[in-house]
Amino acid sequence: MMFCNLINYKKQLFLSLLILLLISFFSPHYAEAEEREWKFIGKTDNGKFLLYADTKSISYGSENIFTIKVKKELSPEAFYESVRKAEKESGAKVEDPEDLYKIVLKMETKEYLYEIDCEKNELRNIPLKTSAINIVTVIAILPNSAEEAIKNEFCRNK
C-alpha cells in the first residue's frame, strides 16, 4: 500500500511540474523591457522615412566612434502619396487608409544600429533583426542629412 502511495505521489508531482512548465511556456513573458528614448532626428534624404535615434542606446567605442540605435518609419506623406497614386492608376478608392497606414507602418518600421565614425565622416548601417541575408552598408555621411544631425549631436570631438 505504501508503495502505491509513493507511485501516486510521484505521478502527482510529475503532473504538477509538467503543468507548471506548460503554464510558464505558454503564458506571456513580461521580461523587463529595454528602456528606450526615441528622439525625432528628421527625414531621410528622399523624404520617405522619418528617422528617430534612441538616445539611451548610445555607446562610445572610442573618442571618434559611437553606436546608436535608430528607427526608420514610413512617413505619413510618403504613404498617402502612394495611396493617391494607386487610386489614380487603378481608378479605385482605398477604404480606410488610416488603418492601412497603421498596418504598413508596423511592417515598414525598421531598427538599425548605426556605428558612426566622427573622424572619417562615415557610418555603418547594421540591421538589428538578422535574416538569411544581412547586409552592413558603409556610407559617407551627407551634408544636411538626418545622419549628419545624429553625428553632430553625439560626436564628442566636434
N, C-alpha and C positions, 0 to 999 in steps of 0.2 A: 504494500500500500504506500509506504513512504517513497519507494522507487517511482511509482506512478505520479505522486505529487511532485517529485523532483523534475520529472519529464514535463509535466504540465506547466510547472514554474518556468522552465527553460523555454518552452514554446511561447508562453505569455511574454516573457522577457524579450525574446526574439521578435515577436509580432509588435511589441511596443516600440522597440528600437527601429524596426522597419517602418512603422507608421510615422515616427518622428523624422526619420530620414526622408521619407516621401513628402511630408509636410514642409520640411525645410527646403527641399529641392524645388517644389512647385509653388511655394509662396514667393511673393515679390521680395527681392533683396533690396534693402534700403541701406546700401553702403553709403558711407559719408561722401556726399557729392563734392567734387572739386569746386572750390570757390573760385568763381570767375568774375572778372570785372571788365566787360566789353566796352571799349571806348570807340565811338564812331571816328574814323580817320578821314574818309572821303570816298569818292567814286573811283573806280578803275578808269584807265585812260579812255576806254570805249564807252564809259558811262553805263555799261550793262550791269555792273555789280557794285554793291556797297561794301566797303572794307572796314572791318572792326578789328581792333587789337585788344587782346586780353592783357591788361596792364599788370595783373597778378602773376602772369606766367613768365615774365622777363627774367632771363638768366644771362649773366655775363661770363663768357668763357675766358676772355682776356680783356685788355683795355680797349681793343679795337673791334671785338666781335661779341655779338649778343644774339640770343634766340628769343623769339616771342611767338606765341600762338596768335594766329589771325583767322578771321572768319570772313568768307565772301558769300554775300546773299544777293540773289537776283533783285535788281532794283524794281520798284513798282512801275516806274516809267517804261523800262525795257519790256516788262511783262505786258502791260496794257498796249504798248505799241505793237507787239507781236500778235496780240488778240485782234486789234483793229486790222492788221494786215491779213490775218487768217480769215476774218469775217469778210473783208473786201474780196479776197481771192475766191472764197467758197460761196459767197452770197448768203451764207447762213449767219444766224445770230448766236453768239455764245451766251448760254444761260448761266447766270450767277457767276460772273468772272471773279468775284471776291473770294468765293470758296475755292475756285480753281487756283487762284493765286496762292492761297494758303497751302494747298497740296503741292504745287510746283515749288514753292519756297522751301518746304521740307526736303524735297528731292534735290533741289539745286544748291542748297546751302552746303558749303564745303569748308572744312577746317584744315589749316596748314600750320606747319612750323616754319617760320622764316628765320634763317640764320643770316644776319646782316653783318657784313664786313665794312665797317665805317671808313677804314683807310682806303680800301680798294673800290669803294662805292658799288658793291655788288651784293646780291642776295641769292641764297639757295632756298628754293621753294620745296619743302619736304611734305608730302601728304601725311596726315596723321592716321588716316584709316588705310591700312595696306590692302592690296589686292594682288591678283596674279601678276600684274604688270605694274611696277612702281617706278615712276619717273621723277627724278630730282632734277629740277632745272636750275641753272645758274645764269642770272641775268644782270646786266648793268642797271643800276637804279637811274631811272629817267628824271630829268629836272621837272619840277612842279607836279610830280605824281604822288599818289597816296602812299606809295612805298617810300618816297623821299620824305614825306611828312613823318612816317614812322622813324626813319633814320635820324632825321633832325631832332625829333623829340627825345629819343632814347640813347643816342650815341653819347658816350662820356666825354670824348675828346672833340668837342665841337669846334 
